[in-house]
């Protein structure tokens, strides 16, 4: 594509993001503000909305989120469960898990969904879980989260379950996380157990569906 095409795509992305942000509920705005006060940057509003829609399409009843205090995405996913099932949030950081637990305490009065917050590394916690019990796993945060989660995803996900990985970096980025994300992209797309697609929503969302 030429520069004009890329410029048009950038304007379209900006419109989609602004539209999603303008439609955020007060609960989402409060979650974003609480996270900002604690220095935990939140992701794209459009990406969180896409995850909400994905969970609704799948009629998910069991969701895992992994990352550093991704409050906006968690609120969207809790809403997508419509008061049923269970959401498990895994965060290895003390600050992130404290914020998630505070939010879960506030949400417990408004939903019948079981909310579980776990302060543990991914490679320690996920192997303890029962297999084929989960519809959706959403991954963000530290570089180690991505490869460790994908290693467990074929066992944990039900048939047609989804792993969604957020945060596709600038190709010029040579940070540890950027290198891992590019490695993960190749691994997922070469794995015959999954159908996958890399979408441009937010900072990029890699969606892998278990066959």
Secondary structure, 3 states (H helix, E strand, C coil): CCHHHHHHHHHHHHHHHHHHHHCCCHHHHHHHHHHHHCCCCCCCHHHHHHHHHHHHHCCCCEEEEECCCCHHHHHHHHHHCCCCCEEEEECCCHHHHHHHHHHHHHHCCCCCCEEEEECCCHHHHHHHCCCCCEEEEEECCCHHHHHHHHHHHHHHEEEEEEEEEECCCCCCCCCHHHHHHHHHHHHHHHCCCEEEEEECCCCCEEEEEEC
